[in-house]
Amino acid sequence: MSNQENKKLNAKIITELGLLIALQVILTRFMSIHTPIVRIGFGFLPLALTSILYGPWIGGIAAAIADLIGFILFPTGTYFPGFTLTAFLTGFTYGILLHNKPKSHKRLFISVLIVCILLNLGLDTLWLSILMGKGYIALLPTRIIKTIIMIPVQFITISLVLDRFLFKIKSFIIAR
């Protein structure tokens, strides 16, 4: 592969990542329900797709970039780096478990459980308790309800996209 082809391939990947990051920002900031302690939306979908298509490191970095861009352009409250860390770890988790791996609903379910329970419920609740000065346990009831709702939503949504569109998306990206 020549240097020019290498640059072209990298430019394509960067453009595709930019579109997925923009989609994540839009879905997270505009197409979700926000309360001070809970956000329910579909920003997880482009994040998961980025990680599945490009791997854990790129998925994690793209998620962190989307979090930073979303905060800079559309701030909601005070910036807290813990949420950016959670975003990175979410992308990294999806990438580790789903990138270049055999398609498996079990593997997808495990990744959704890790993201929803350990990262969103565990870490994000910790960040909120630090940021708001409220006790961790006091925040848990509402956040547990959100987690119970989001586990099946994330599993079904990502599963549908993987089953119906991922092969087409990969073919489209490779063909260009």
Buried (B, 14 or more C-beta within 10 A) or exposed (E): EEEEEEEEEEEEBEEBBEEBBEBBBBBBBEEBEEEEBBBEBBBBBBBBBBBBBBBBBBBBBBBBBBBBBBBEEEEEEEEBEBBBBBBBBBBBBBBBBBBEEEEEEEEBBBBBBBBBBBBBBBBBBBBBBEBBEBEEEEBBEBBEEBBEEBBEBBBEBBBEBBEEEBEEBEEEEEEE
